[in-house]
Amino acid sequence: RFVFNFGKGAFAKSTMLKKLNAGDRVGACNEFLRWNKAFDPRTGKRVVVRGLTLRRAAEREVCLGNIR
C-alpha cells in the first residue's frame, strides 16, 4: 500500500529500498519519516503535511516492531 500511494518509480529510486536491499532493516524503517510531503498546487513545491508526518511515524513503529 505504501508503494502504491507514493509511486513505484519513486520507491524504486528511494534510500528506503537501498537500505532494505543492503539488509539495513532499521535504517529502512527510519526512512518512513522522510516520506511526509505532498505537492502543493499553489506553490508548485512539496510541503510537509502534518497528517502524513503522523502516519509515517506510526508506520515506522509498525516496521520496527516487526524487527524486534
Secondary structure, DSSP 8 states (H G I E B T S, - for coil): -HHHHH-HHHHHT-HHHHHHHTT-HHHHHHGGGG--EEEETTTTEEEE-HHHHHHHHHHHHHHHHHH-
